[in-house]
Structures are given as C-alpha cells and as structure tokens.
C-alpha cells in the first residue's frame, strides 16, 4: 500500500495536473485536499487538452475522485465542470466523484467581496483571481461558513444565508459602494444546485479510512504551490489555504501515519502569477523566450506568468516544509536551445549570503540571486524516454538540482503529453 501527496514546490503552475493524471493509473482514489477553483490543472491526453479546476485530475483515469473538506467549492463552477466532462464522454457519476459534507461553499457574496476589495485600491492589489476563495475561507475561520451538509438541509441553509447576507450587503453597499445581493435569489439558485449535488455528498473521511484499511492506494492532489501557502508563503501575496503536504491530512480527514511519499513538483525554471517578490525573475529576451516557448499563461485566469531561473533557496525551503521524498521535474524541454543556464544557489543581502528564504518581504525585495552557471543543450529532448539518453548537459543540470536540494529526482517531464515522461521511480511501485 502506498499513499502519495503531490505538492507544488514553487508558486504554483508547476505541472501538477499532468503528474496527477500520470500517477492516477496506479491509484485507486485521487483526493483534492485544499484550494478552490482559483487553480487550474491542465492535462494533455492523446493530443487533447483537458482543464480541471475542482474535479481531481484522476477522473480521466476512471478513478474514484474525492473533493476533501479542505476545499472551498463554487457549486456553479463544479456543475459546469461535471457537465463539461460528461460532454467529453467521461464517467463522473456519484460512484466516481464524492464531495465532503464538510467542504465549504463559495457563495455569491464571497465573489462580490473579492472583486470589490481588489478593485477598491490598486496600490493594495494582491493579484486575487476574484473567485471568492479568500472571503470563503474567512467565513470558515470566523465560523460563519456554509458547508455541503448545510446545503442539503433547506431550513439551515436558508437561515445561514439570511444571517450572512445582512453583514455582507452592509460591507458591499456602505464600505465598497457596490450593489447589494438578494438572499431569496441565492436561496432559490442554490436549492437547484443542492438537488443535483446531493448524490455526490458523503463523509469522505470515513470513506478514505475504509479504503486505507482495505489496502487502497491513494493519491492526494494539492493546488497552487508551497510559496503560496497562507502560513509559509510570501504573505500577503499568497492563497488563502495551507498548500503544503501536511494539509493533505487536515483537508481530507486522515492521520499522517497513512502517508508514505511526498512528491514535490518543480518546474525546470521558475514562474509565478500575480504580484509578489520573485528574486530570479527575468526581464530580458531569455525571460520572454521561456514564457513563449513554455506557453506560460494561467490555466484559470489566462494571465501571463512571470518567468525566471530555477531557485534552489525556495526548493530547499519546500523540501523542509513538505518533507519531500522525491522531485518530479517538469517542462525541462522548454530550456532546450539555451547556451547556458543559471541556477540560483543563494541570495545576497546587504553584502552577506542568505541560504534560507526570508519571511520579511522588504528583505526579500532587496535580495539578489547568487548564480551558478552551467552549460545548456541544443537537442530536442521531447522524444526521449530513458534517462541515459538525455544529453550530457541535461543530466548535469538535473544532477546539480539533486545535489543542491539533497533530494532525488524521481520523474522527468519532457513535454506536455502523458507519454512524454521519464519515470525513474514510481511512488506506487
């Protein structure tokens, strides 16, 4: 039995969707444990692109997929995604998709507040997607949230909406000078969602526990990346949930002793979307080249991603925070054709070297990357399926990442397709 957690090691967009799709073949259950539809996972199967925002990527492998209690769910988006997958001929009935009864619902007022806050002061924008994720987690923390177990209880749902809407409308109209929302319209709209989603709702903690005890193999799928974690990321330029591996337990309802492997997904370079510090960001032709060749646009927002060299300071930070047992390196093919590559091994701050990732963003903003330069390669590696067939300089680049992070590389992605992968170690084997 093996239970593996997949986490991003950078600022998200590392290619987790492809890896979840690839490894789902060996799993029985695939569990999403945090985040919301502010994240998008892109999979390419047989040349066809699939994008999921809430449904775990394992649905393409016909696995049982679970949305954990740590996820915040916009039911409208979820139903659109279910219908999208049905239209693609994917089986996504209640026997294939289960939603935690404890997962919180994103409400219309969450999205309205998210948008109003972000547009109220351009100087204080943090780059939110406007999907209502943050306000939903706020209500969860302040014990005003609405869960799926409430959604299917009309009386409780109605009372909670009426209680919440009074405060939300006060904020929207009086503070943000925006439009008020109707409690009656929300209740009517969500009652339709309740009827459709009721068959999918379950106590997933009990379901997962039974699976573990019967020897099922489980893949836990995180969203975003380590440095967008609400506690450990570049706060406040972060998401509203814990993205690190430990939250797989909290967000799914099982104990840590049941986890066996933590696979950290690392892009062969670094990207981030939205605002926030980025020490290795490139503002030259090489940055533009990587952005274009890597098709670096957000799967959810379509926003252009900022690109830079690989940063070993944040990778070492991710290894420690997540307890990573192995890396999966993605988009290695994008670096082909560059004469040389830079690897950030540390930061220079006021004349001294910093090896650890600083929490103070003013310090981080002044940090200059310390680079080690290695030779690049010209060969197209997208068709290579064996490690020893990779160009010598490609292997040197990968070995240097392993040495600096003190972590082995288990999987190498050389293209977007499922088959464009070199599998050195399967965590489920």
C-alpha positions as CSV (number, residue, x, y, z in Angstrom):
1,X,0.0,0.0,0.0
2,X,1.2,3.5,-0.9
3,X,-0.4,6.9,-0.3
4,X,1.3,9.7,-2.1
5,X,0.9,13.5,-1.8
6,X,1.7,15.7,-4.8
7,X,2.6,19.3,-3.9
8,X,4.0,22.3,-5.9
9,X,7.4,23.5,-4.7
10,X,7.4,27.0,-6.2
11,X,4.5,29.4,-6.7
12,X,2.1,27.0,-8.4
13,X,1.7,26.2,-12.1
14,X,4.5,23.5,-11.8
15,X,2.6,21.0,-13.8
16,X,0.9,19.0,-11.0
17,X,-2.1,18.2,-13.3
18,X,0.0,16.1,-15.6
19,X,1.7,14.3,-12.8
20,X,-1.6,13.5,-11.1
21,X,-3.0,12.3,-14.4
22,X,0.1,10.1,-14.9
23,X,0.2,8.6,-11.4
24,X,-3.6,8.1,-11.2
25,X,-3.1,5.0,-13.3
26,X,-1.6,3.4,-10.2
27,X,-4.0,4.8,-7.6
28,X,-7.5,3.8,-6.5
29,X,-8.6,7.1,-5.1
30,X,-7.5,10.7,-6.0
31,X,-8.2,13.3,-3.4
32,X,-8.1,17.1,-3.7
33,X,-7.4,18.5,-0.3
34,X,-7.3,22.3,-0.5
35,X,-7.9,25.4,-2.5
36,X,-10.8,26.2,-4.9
37,X,-11.4,27.0,-8.5
38,X,-8.7,29.6,-8.4
39,X,-6.3,26.8,-9.5
40,X,-6.4,25.0,-12.8
41,X,-4.8,21.7,-13.8
42,X,-4.1,21.1,-17.4
43,X,-3.7,17.6,-18.8
44,X,-3.0,16.6,-22.4
45,X,-4.2,13.1,-23.3
46,X,-4.0,11.8,-26.8
47,X,-3.3,15.3,-28.0
48,X,-6.5,16.6,-26.4
49,X,-6.3,19.2,-23.7
50,X,-8.4,18.9,-20.5
51,X,-8.6,21.6,-17.9
52,X,-10.0,20.9,-14.4
53,X,-10.5,23.4,-11.6
54,X,-12.2,21.3,-8.9
55,X,-12.6,17.8,-10.0
56,X,-9.3,15.8,-9.4
57,X,-7.3,15.0,-12.5
58,X,-7.7,11.3,-11.8
59,X,-11.2,11.4,-13.3
60,X,-9.5,10.9,-16.7
61,X,-8.1,7.6,-15.5
62,X,-11.6,6.5,-14.3
63,X,-10.5,6.6,-10.7
64,X,-12.7,7.5,-7.7
65,X,-12.2,11.2,-7.2
66,X,-12.8,13.0,-3.9
67,X,-13.1,16.7,-3.1
68,X,-12.0,17.0,0.5
69,X,-13.2,19.1,3.4
70,X,-10.2,21.5,2.9
71,X,-11.5,22.6,-0.5
72,X,-13.9,25.5,-0.9
73,X,-16.3,24.8,-3.7
74,X,-18.3,27.1,-6.0
75,X,-21.2,24.7,-6.8
76,X,-22.0,26.5,-10.1
77,X,-18.4,26.0,-11.3
78,X,-18.4,22.4,-10.1
79,X,-21.6,21.6,-12.0
80,X,-20.2,23.3,-15.1
81,X,-17.1,21.1,-14.8
82,X,-19.2,18.0,-14.4
83,X,-21.2,18.8,-17.5
84,X,-18.0,19.6,-19.4
85,X,-16.6,16.2,-18.5
86,X,-19.8,14.4,-19.3
87,X,-19.7,16.1,-22.7
88,X,-16.3,14.7,-23.2
89,X,-17.6,11.2,-22.6
90,X,-16.1,11.0,-19.1
91,X,-17.9,8.9,-16.4
92,X,-18.4,11.3,-13.5
93,X,-21.4,9.9,-11.6
94,X,-21.7,9.7,-7.8
95,X,-19.8,6.5,-7.8
96,X,-16.8,8.2,-9.4
97,X,-16.9,11.6,-7.7
98,X,-17.5,12.3,-4.0
99,X,-17.7,15.6,-2.2
100,X,-17.0,16.0,1.5
101,X,-20.1,17.0,3.5
102,X,-17.7,19.3,5.5
103,X,-16.4,21.2,2.5
104,X,-17.4,24.9,2.5
105,X,-19.4,26.6,-0.2
106,X,-18.4,29.7,-2.1
107,X,-21.4,32.0,-2.1
108,X,-22.2,34.9,-4.5
109,X,-21.3,37.4,-1.8
110,X,-17.8,35.9,-1.5
111,X,-17.2,36.6,-5.1
112,X,-18.7,40.1,-4.9
113,X,-16.5,40.9,-1.9
114,X,-13.4,39.5,-3.5
115,X,-13.9,41.7,-6.6
116,X,-14.8,44.8,-4.6
117,X,-11.8,44.6,-2.4
118,X,-9.3,44.1,-5.2
119,X,-10.7,47.0,-7.2
120,X,-11.0,49.4,-4.3
121,X,-7.3,50.3,-4.1
122,X,-5.0,49.4,-6.9
123,X,-2.0,50.1,-4.7
124,X,-3.0,47.2,-2.4
125,X,-3.9,44.7,-5.0
126,X,-2.5,41.2,-4.3
127,X,-3.5,39.6,-7.6
128,X,-6.5,37.6,-6.4
129,X,-8.4,35.7,-9.1
130,X,-11.7,37.1,-7.9
131,X,-13.2,33.7,-7.4
132,X,-14.3,34.3,-3.8
133,X,-11.7,31.9,-2.3
134,X,-10.3,34.3,0.3
135,X,-13.7,35.5,1.6
136,X,-15.0,31.9,1.8
137,X,-12.0,30.8,3.9
138,X,-12.6,33.9,6.1
139,X,-16.1,32.8,6.8
140,X,-14.9,29.3,7.5
141,X,-12.4,30.7,10.1
142,X,-15.0,33.0,11.7
143,X,-17.5,30.1,11.9
144,X,-19.9,31.7,9.5
145,X,-19.3,29.4,6.6
146,X,-21.9,27.2,4.9
147,X,-21.0,23.6,4.3
148,X,-22.4,21.0,1.9
149,X,-24.1,19.3,4.8
150,X,-26.0,22.6,5.2
151,X,-26.8,22.9,1.5
152,X,-28.9,19.8,1.6
153,X,-30.8,20.9,4.7
154,X,-33.1,23.7,3.3
155,X,-34.0,25.2,6.7
156,X,-30.5,25.5,8.0
157,X,-29.2,26.8,4.6
158,X,-31.9,29.4,4.4
159,X,-31.2,30.7,7.9
160,X,-27.5,30.9,7.3
161,X,-27.8,32.8,4.1
162,X,-30.2,35.3,5.6
163,X,-27.9,35.8,8.6
164,X,-24.8,36.3,6.5
165,X,-26.3,38.4,3.8
166,X,-27.1,41.3,6.2
167,X,-23.5,41.8,7.1
168,X,-22.2,41.2,3.5
169,X,-24.6,43.7,2.0
170,X,-23.6,46.3,4.6
171,X,-20.0,45.9,3.5
172,X,-20.8,45.8,-0.2
173,X,-23.0,48.9,-0.2
174,X,-21.7,51.1,2.6
175,X,-18.0,50.4,2.5
176,X,-17.3,49.3,-1.1
177,X,-20.1,51.3,-2.7
178,X,-21.2,48.2,-4.6
179,X,-24.5,46.5,-5.2
180,X,-26.5,44.5,-2.7
181,X,-27.4,40.9,-3.2
182,X,-30.7,39.2,-2.6
183,X,-30.9,36.4,-0.1
184,X,-34.1,35.0,-1.7
185,X,-32.4,34.7,-5.1
186,X,-29.4,33.0,-3.6
187,X,-31.5,30.5,-1.7
188,X,-33.6,29.7,-4.8
189,X,-30.5,29.3,-7.0
190,X,-28.6,27.1,-4.6
191,X,-31.6,24.9,-4.0
192,X,-31.3,23.8,-7.6
193,X,-27.6,23.0,-7.0
194,X,-28.5,21.0,-3.9
195,X,-30.8,18.7,-5.8
196,X,-28.1,17.9,-8.4
197,X,-25.2,17.6,-6.0
198,X,-26.9,15.7,-3.1
199,X,-26.0,12.3,-4.5
200,X,-22.3,13.2,-4.5
201,X,-22.1,14.3,-0.9
202,X,-20.5,11.9,1.6
203,X,-18.4,11.5,4.8
204,X,-15.2,11.2,2.9
205,X,-13.0,10.8,6.0
206,X,-14.8,7.6,6.8
207,X,-14.7,6.6,3.1
208,X,-10.9,7.2,2.8
209,X,-10.3,5.4,6.1
210,X,-12.1,2.3,4.9
211,X,-10.1,2.5,1.7
212,X,-6.8,2.7,3.6
213,X,-7.7,-0.3,5.8
214,X,-8.7,-2.4,2.7
215,X,-5.3,-1.6,1.0
216,X,-6.4,1.0,-1.5
217,X,-3.7,3.3,-2.9
218,X,-4.5,7.0,-2.6
219,X,-3.1,10.0,-4.4
220,X,-3.5,13.4,-2.7
221,X,-3.6,16.3,-5.0
222,X,-2.7,19.8,-3.9
223,X,-3.3,23.1,-5.6
224,X,-1.1,26.1,-6.0
225,X,2.4,25.8,-4.6
226,X,4.4,25.9,-1.3
227,X,5.3,29.6,-1.5
228,X,1.6,30.5,-1.9
229,X,0.9,28.8,1.5
230,X,-1.1,31.1,3.8
231,X,1.5,30.5,6.6
232,X,4.7,29.7,4.9
233,X,4.5,31.6,1.6
234,X,5.2,35.2,0.5
235,X,2.5,36.6,2.7
236,X,0.3,38.6,1.9
237,X,0.9,37.6,-1.8
238,X,-0.4,34.1,-1.1
239,X,-3.5,32.0,-1.4
240,X,-6.0,31.5,1.5
241,X,-5.2,27.9,2.4
242,X,-2.3,25.8,3.5
243,X,-0.8,24.3,0.3
244,X,1.9,22.2,2.0
245,X,1.8,18.4,2.3
246,X,0.7,18.4,6.0
247,X,-2.6,19.8,5.0
248,X,-3.4,16.6,3.0
249,X,-4.3,15.1,6.4
250,X,-6.4,18.1,7.6
251,X,-8.0,18.7,4.2
252,X,-9.0,15.0,3.7
253,X,-9.6,13.7,7.2
254,X,-6.9,11.1,7.9
255,X,-3.9,10.8,10.1
256,X,-0.3,11.4,9.0
257,X,0.8,7.8,9.6
258,X,-1.1,6.9,6.5
259,X,1.1,8.9,4.1
260,X,4.1,7.2,2.5
261,X,5.5,9.6,-0.1
262,X,5.6,13.3,-0.8
263,X,6.3,14.1,-4.4
264,X,7.4,17.7,-5.0
265,X,6.7,19.1,-8.5
266,X,9.3,21.5,-9.6
267,X,9.4,23.4,-12.9
268,X,12.8,23.3,-14.6
269,X,12.7,27.1,-14.2
270,X,10.5,29.3,-12.0
271,X,7.3,31.1,-12.7
272,X,4.7,33.0,-10.7
273,X,1.4,34.7,-11.5
274,X,0.2,37.9,-9.9
275,X,2.1,40.2,-7.6
276,X,4.7,39.5,-5.0
277,X,8.5,39.2,-4.8
278,X,10.4,37.0,-7.3
279,X,14.2,37.1,-6.8
280,X,15.2,35.2,-10.0
281,X,12.7,36.9,-12.3
282,X,14.0,37.6,-15.8
283,X,13.2,40.9,-17.6
284,X,15.2,40.1,-20.8
285,X,14.9,38.2,-24.0
286,X,15.6,34.9,-22.2
287,X,12.6,35.5,-19.9
288,X,10.4,36.3,-22.9
289,X,11.7,33.2,-24.7
290,X,10.9,30.9,-21.8
291,X,7.4,32.5,-21.4
292,X,6.6,32.0,-25.1
293,X,8.1,28.5,-25.5
294,X,6.6,27.3,-22.2
295,X,3.2,28.8,-23.1
296,X,3.2,30.3,-19.6
297,X,-0.3,31.5,-19.2
298,X,-2.5,30.7,-16.1
299,X,-4.9,27.8,-16.8
300,X,-7.6,29.6,-14.7
301,X,-7.1,33.3,-15.4
302,X,-5.1,33.3,-18.7
303,X,-2.7,35.8,-17.1
304,X,0.8,35.9,-18.4
305,X,3.2,34.2,-15.9
306,X,6.4,35.9,-14.8
307,X,9.5,33.7,-15.6
308,X,12.9,33.3,-14.1
309,X,15.7,30.9,-13.4
310,X,15.4,28.0,-11.1
311,X,15.7,29.0,-7.4
312,X,17.3,26.5,-5.0
313,X,16.6,28.6,-2.0
314,X,12.8,28.2,-2.4
315,X,13.3,24.5,-3.4
316,X,15.2,23.7,-0.2
317,X,12.5,25.6,1.7
318,X,9.9,23.4,0.0
319,X,11.8,20.2,0.8
320,X,11.9,21.1,4.5
321,X,8.3,22.3,4.8
322,X,6.8,19.4,2.9
323,X,9.1,16.5,3.9
324,X,9.6,15.9,0.2
325,X,10.9,12.4,-0.6
326,X,11.4,13.0,-4.4
327,X,11.1,15.6,-7.1
328,X,9.2,15.5,-10.4
329,X,10.9,18.0,-12.8
330,X,8.6,19.4,-15.5
331,X,9.0,21.5,-18.6
332,X,12.6,20.5,-19.0
333,X,12.2,20.6,-22.7
334,X,11.5,24.4,-22.6
335,X,15.1,25.1,-21.7
336,X,16.5,23.4,-24.8
337,X,18.4,25.7,-27.1
338,X,19.8,28.0,-24.5
339,X,23.6,28.2,-24.5
340,X,23.8,28.4,-20.7
341,X,21.6,28.1,-17.7
342,X,21.7,29.9,-14.3
343,X,20.9,28.1,-11.0
344,X,20.3,30.4,-8.0
345,X,22.2,28.8,-5.1
346,X,21.6,31.6,-2.5
347,X,20.7,35.3,-2.1
348,X,23.0,38.3,-1.4
349,X,21.5,40.7,1.1
350,X,23.5,43.8,2.2
351,X,26.8,42.1,1.4
352,X,26.1,38.8,3.0
353,X,24.8,35.5,1.7
354,X,21.4,34.2,2.7
355,X,20.7,30.5,2.3
356,X,17.2,30.4,3.8
357,X,14.0,32.0,2.5
358,X,13.3,35.3,4.4
359,X,9.8,36.0,5.8
360,X,10.3,39.8,5.6
361,X,9.3,40.9,2.1
362,X,11.3,44.1,2.4
363,X,14.4,41.9,2.9
364,X,13.4,39.6,0.1
365,X,12.8,42.5,-2.3
366,X,16.5,43.5,-1.7
367,X,17.9,40.0,-2.2
368,X,19.9,39.5,-5.3
369,X,20.3,35.9,-6.6
370,X,23.7,34.3,-6.5
371,X,24.0,32.3,-9.6
372,X,26.0,29.3,-10.7
373,X,26.1,29.0,-14.5
374,X,26.0,25.6,-16.3
375,X,26.1,24.7,-19.9
376,X,22.8,24.3,-21.8
377,X,21.9,21.9,-24.6
378,X,20.6,22.2,-28.2
379,X,19.0,18.8,-28.6
380,X,15.2,18.3,-28.7
381,X,14.6,16.0,-25.7
382,X,10.8,15.6,-26.1
383,X,11.1,12.2,-27.7
384,X,13.5,10.8,-25.1
385,X,12.1,8.2,-22.7
386,X,15.3,7.0,-20.9
387,X,17.4,9.0,-18.6
388,X,20.7,7.9,-20.0
389,X,19.6,9.0,-23.5
390,X,19.3,12.6,-22.3
391,X,22.1,15.0,-23.4
392,X,25.1,15.0,-21.0
393,X,24.5,18.7,-20.1
394,X,20.8,18.0,-19.4
395,X,21.8,15.2,-17.0
396,X,24.4,17.5,-15.4
397,X,21.7,20.2,-14.8
398,X,19.4,17.6,-13.2
399,X,22.2,16.2,-11.0
400,X,23.1,19.7,-9.8
401,X,19.5,20.3,-8.7
402,X,19.6,17.0,-6.8
403,X,22.9,17.9,-5.1
404,X,21.8,21.4,-4.1
405,X,18.4,20.2,-2.8
406,X,19.7,17.0,-1.2
407,X,16.6,15.3,-2.9
408,X,16.5,12.8,-5.7
409,X,14.6,13.3,-8.9
410,X,12.0,10.5,-9.5
411,X,10.2,11.8,-12.6
412,X,11.2,13.9,-15.5
413,X,8.7,15.5,-17.9
414,X,10.0,16.4,-21.3
415,X,6.7,17.5,-22.9
416,X,3.0,18.2,-22.1
417,X,1.7,14.7,-23.1
418,X,1.2,11.9,-20.6
419,X,3.6,9.8,-22.6
420,X,6.3,12.5,-22.7
421,X,7.7,11.4,-19.4
422,X,10.8,9.6,-18.0
423,X,9.8,7.6,-14.9
424,X,12.8,6.8,-12.7
425,X,10.8,5.8,-9.6
426,X,7.1,5.2,-9.3
427,X,5.9,6.1,-5.7
428,X,3.2,3.4,-6.1
429,X,5.6,0.6,-7.2
